Amino acid sequence: MIKFSANLGFLWTDLSLIDAIYKAKKHGFDAVELQWPYEINPIDIKNVLAETMLPVLGINTLKGNIEKGDFGLAAIKGRETEAREYIAQAIEYADIAGIKNVHVMAGKADLSAKSLTTFLDNLKFAKDLSVSKGINIIIEPLNRRDVPGYFLTEIEQAKEICELVDQDNVKIMFDCYHVQINQGDVLKRFQDNVLNIGHVQIASLPDRGEPDFGELNFKHLLPQFYKAGYEGYIGGEYRPRTNTEEGLSWLKTLK
């Protein structure tokens, strides 16, 4: 049976994060993802996880100055101090709460050698902090349409970065929505890079709604991912077309 996680940055956003975790448990999800939970005491997260027996698969580093357009900082030359503060914050939070992965957000930067070197140096900093704690570092290619100017946009680019960092706990977030928009050929790209993939996310295209129709047939794709050797969870990171609970029929269909 395929294991699914609920991304609570998108689902049950009308509820408190704690209440949303209970909802995910009630409706049959096997795990949750939290994005930016920092306003909540990590001990409270740890307690609700123990009660629900749901793992938290990941959180993100902070974006930076959102009003000025920041979308992560780790690849931005000159902002290393801020980027590393966010990385350290996320790893400490994950360690206390018992969270498995930290997504280090690259940010909007040009495709220069300086940007690449900055990102690699910050990822090495992240893996040095995280490896002894059993926490994985995740990087995610995002599509250019939703996030113009983002540094990391292609799976092959992410694979090369993982190899340059040269650490087993640095992996790729394979978000099918972003991959399809930027590159297509989703299944072949997954198969070619499966050893570097740490997590998978899904949504329909083109609307990013429930993963139940559109350009990608997840009933076909997901078993193929596992056949290729993937053993992790599938994250539902989508925008409900009405409200979260009215759109959950996909979960039973894909399980």
C-alpha positions as CSV (number, residue, x, y, z in Angstrom):
1,M,0.0,0.0,0.0
2,I,1.3,3.5,-0.9
3,K,1.9,5.8,2.1
4,F,0.6,9.3,1.8
5,S,1.4,12.5,3.8
6,A,-0.7,15.6,4.1
7,N,1.1,18.9,3.5
8,L,-0.5,21.1,6.1
9,G,0.8,24.3,4.5
10,F,-1.9,23.6,1.8
11,L,-4.5,21.4,3.6
12,W,-6.8,22.4,6.5
13,T,-5.3,25.9,6.5
14,D,-8.4,27.2,8.3
15,L,-7.4,25.2,11.4
16,S,-4.6,25.5,13.8
17,L,-1.6,23.4,12.9
18,I,-2.2,21.1,15.9
19,D,-5.9,20.6,14.9
20,A,-4.8,20.0,11.3
21,I,-2.5,17.2,12.4
22,Y,-5.5,15.5,14.1
23,K,-7.6,15.9,10.9
24,A,-4.9,14.3,8.8
25,K,-4.9,11.3,11.2
26,K,-8.7,11.1,11.1
27,H,-8.9,11.0,7.3
28,G,-6.3,8.3,6.8
29,F,-3.0,10.1,6.0
30,D,0.1,8.2,7.1
31,A,2.3,11.3,7.8
32,V,2.3,15.1,7.6
33,E,4.5,17.9,6.4
34,L,4.5,21.3,8.1
35,Q,6.3,23.9,5.9
36,W,6.9,26.7,8.5
37,P,5.7,25.7,12.0
38,Y,8.1,28.0,13.9
39,E,5.4,29.9,15.9
40,I,4.4,26.6,17.6
41,N,6.6,25.2,20.4
42,P,8.3,22.1,18.9
43,I,7.5,20.2,22.1
44,D,3.8,20.6,21.3
45,I,4.4,19.2,17.9
46,K,6.3,16.3,19.4
47,N,3.5,15.5,21.8
48,V,0.8,15.5,19.1
49,L,3.0,13.3,17.0
50,A,3.3,10.8,19.8
51,E,-0.5,10.8,20.3
52,T,-1.4,10.4,16.6
53,M,1.6,8.3,15.7
54,L,2.1,10.3,12.6
55,P,5.7,11.2,11.5
56,V,6.4,14.7,10.3
57,L,8.3,14.3,7.0
58,G,9.6,17.8,6.7
59,I,9.8,21.5,7.4
60,N,11.3,24.4,5.3
61,T,13.9,26.9,6.2
62,L,12.4,30.4,6.4
63,K,12.1,32.4,3.1
64,G,13.7,35.6,4.3
65,N,12.1,39.0,3.7
66,I,8.9,38.1,2.0
67,E,7.9,41.7,1.3
68,K,11.1,42.1,-0.7
69,G,10.4,39.0,-2.7
70,D,12.7,36.5,-0.9
71,F,11.9,32.8,-1.5
72,G,14.8,31.3,0.4
73,L,18.4,32.4,0.8
74,A,20.8,29.5,0.5
75,A,22.1,30.3,-3.0
76,I,22.3,34.0,-2.6
77,K,25.8,35.4,-2.4
78,G,26.2,37.9,0.4
79,R,23.4,36.5,2.6
80,E,25.2,33.5,4.0
81,T,24.8,34.6,7.6
82,E,21.0,34.8,7.4
83,A,20.8,31.6,5.4
84,R,22.8,29.7,8.0
85,E,20.8,31.1,10.8
86,Y,17.6,29.8,9.1
87,I,19.3,26.4,8.5
88,A,20.4,26.1,12.1
89,Q,16.9,27.1,13.3
90,A,15.2,24.5,11.2
91,I,17.6,21.7,12.2
92,E,17.2,22.6,15.9
93,Y,13.4,22.6,15.6
94,A,13.4,19.4,13.7
95,D,15.6,17.7,16.2
96,I,13.4,18.7,19.1
97,A,10.1,17.8,17.4
98,G,11.4,14.6,15.8
99,I,11.1,15.7,12.2
100,K,12.8,13.7,9.5
101,N,13.7,16.2,6.8
102,V,14.7,19.9,6.4
103,H,14.1,21.5,3.1
104,V,16.8,24.1,2.5
105,M,15.3,26.7,0.2
106,A,17.7,27.9,-2.5
107,G,16.1,31.3,-3.2
108,K,16.1,33.5,-6.3
109,A,19.6,33.7,-7.7
110,D,21.2,33.7,-11.1
111,L,22.8,30.5,-12.5
112,S,26.3,31.7,-11.9
113,A,29.3,29.9,-10.3
114,K,29.0,32.2,-7.3
115,S,25.4,31.2,-6.7
116,L,26.3,27.5,-7.1
117,T,29.3,27.8,-4.7
118,T,27.1,29.6,-2.2
119,F,24.4,27.0,-2.3
120,L,27.0,24.2,-2.0
121,D,28.7,25.8,1.0
122,N,25.4,26.3,2.8
123,L,24.3,22.8,2.1
124,K,27.6,21.5,3.5
125,F,27.0,23.6,6.6
126,A,23.5,22.0,6.8
127,K,24.7,18.5,6.4
128,D,27.4,18.9,9.0
129,L,24.7,20.1,11.5
130,S,22.2,17.5,10.6
131,V,24.0,14.2,9.9
132,S,24.7,13.4,13.6
133,K,21.0,14.0,14.4
134,G,19.6,11.6,11.8
135,I,18.0,14.5,9.9
136,N,18.0,14.6,6.1
137,I,18.6,17.7,4.0
138,I,16.2,18.1,1.1
139,I,16.5,20.4,-2.0
140,E,13.6,21.0,-4.3
141,P,13.5,22.2,-8.0
142,L,10.7,24.6,-8.4
143,N,9.0,25.7,-11.6
144,R,9.9,29.0,-13.3
145,R,6.2,29.9,-13.8
146,D,5.2,30.0,-10.2
147,V,8.6,31.1,-8.8
148,P,10.4,33.2,-11.5
149,G,14.1,33.5,-10.9
150,Y,14.4,30.5,-8.5
151,F,17.9,29.1,-8.6
152,L,17.0,25.4,-8.6
153,T,14.7,24.4,-11.4
154,E,15.7,21.0,-12.8
155,I,16.1,17.5,-11.4
156,E,19.4,16.9,-13.1
157,Q,20.7,20.1,-11.6
158,A,19.6,19.0,-8.2
159,K,21.2,15.6,-8.7
160,E,24.5,17.2,-9.6
161,I,24.3,19.4,-6.5
162,C,23.7,16.3,-4.3
163,E,26.7,14.6,-5.8
164,L,28.9,17.7,-5.3
165,V,27.9,17.9,-1.6
166,D,28.8,14.2,-1.4
167,Q,26.7,13.2,1.5
168,D,24.0,10.5,1.8
169,N,21.7,12.6,3.8
170,V,21.3,15.3,1.1
171,K,18.4,14.3,-1.2
172,I,15.9,15.7,-3.8
173,M,12.3,16.6,-3.3
174,F,10.7,15.3,-6.5
175,D,7.5,17.4,-6.8
176,C,5.7,16.1,-9.9
177,Y,3.8,19.4,-10.3
178,H,7.0,21.4,-10.7
179,V,8.8,18.7,-12.7
180,Q,6.0,18.4,-15.3
181,I,5.8,22.2,-15.8
182,N,9.5,22.7,-16.2
183,Q,10.7,19.5,-17.9
184,G,8.0,16.9,-18.4
185,D,8.9,13.2,-18.9
186,V,8.2,12.7,-15.2
187,L,8.5,8.9,-15.0
188,K,11.8,8.7,-16.9
189,R,13.2,11.5,-14.8
190,F,12.1,9.8,-11.6
191,Q,13.6,6.4,-12.7
192,D,16.9,8.0,-13.7
193,N,17.3,9.8,-10.4
194,V,15.6,7.5,-7.9
195,L,18.7,6.9,-5.8
196,N,18.9,10.7,-5.1
197,I,15.2,11.2,-4.3
198,G,14.2,11.6,-0.7
199,H,10.6,12.6,-1.0
200,V,7.8,12.9,-3.6
201,Q,4.9,15.4,-3.8
202,I,1.9,15.4,-6.1
203,A,-0.9,17.7,-7.3
204,S,-2.9,17.9,-10.5
205,L,-1.9,20.0,-13.5
206,P,-2.5,22.6,-14.5
207,D,-4.5,23.8,-11.5
208,R,-2.5,22.4,-8.7
209,G,-5.7,21.0,-7.2
210,E,-6.4,17.5,-5.9
211,P,-4.3,14.8,-7.8
212,D,-7.3,13.2,-9.4
213,F,-7.2,14.4,-13.0
214,G,-5.2,16.4,-15.5
215,E,-1.9,15.9,-17.3
216,L,-0.5,13.2,-15.0
217,N,-2.1,9.9,-14.2
218,F,-1.0,9.2,-10.7
219,K,-2.8,5.9,-10.5
220,H,-0.2,4.7,-13.1
221,L,2.8,6.8,-12.0
222,L,2.9,6.0,-8.3
223,P,3.2,2.2,-8.5
224,Q,6.0,2.8,-11.1
225,F,7.8,5.0,-8.6
226,Y,7.8,2.2,-6.1
227,K,8.7,-0.3,-8.7
228,A,11.8,1.8,-9.5
229,G,12.9,1.4,-5.9
230,Y,11.4,4.3,-4.1
231,E,10.3,3.4,-0.5
232,G,9.1,6.7,1.0
233,Y,5.9,8.6,1.3
234,I,3.9,10.5,-1.4
235,G,3.0,14.0,-0.2
236,G,-0.2,15.7,-1.1
237,E,0.8,19.3,-1.8
238,Y,-2.1,20.7,-3.6
239,R,-4.7,23.5,-3.3
240,P,-8.2,22.1,-2.5
241,R,-10.7,23.2,-5.1
242,T,-13.4,23.7,-2.5
243,N,-12.2,22.7,1.0
244,T,-9.9,19.9,2.1
245,E,-12.4,17.3,3.2
246,E,-14.7,17.6,0.2
247,G,-11.7,16.8,-2.0
248,L,-10.3,13.7,-0.3
249,S,-11.8,11.0,-2.5
250,W,-8.4,10.8,-4.4
251,L,-6.8,9.4,-1.3
252,K,-8.8,6.2,-1.3
253,T,-8.5,5.9,-5.1
254,L,-4.7,6.1,-5.1
255,K,-4.3,3.9,-2.0
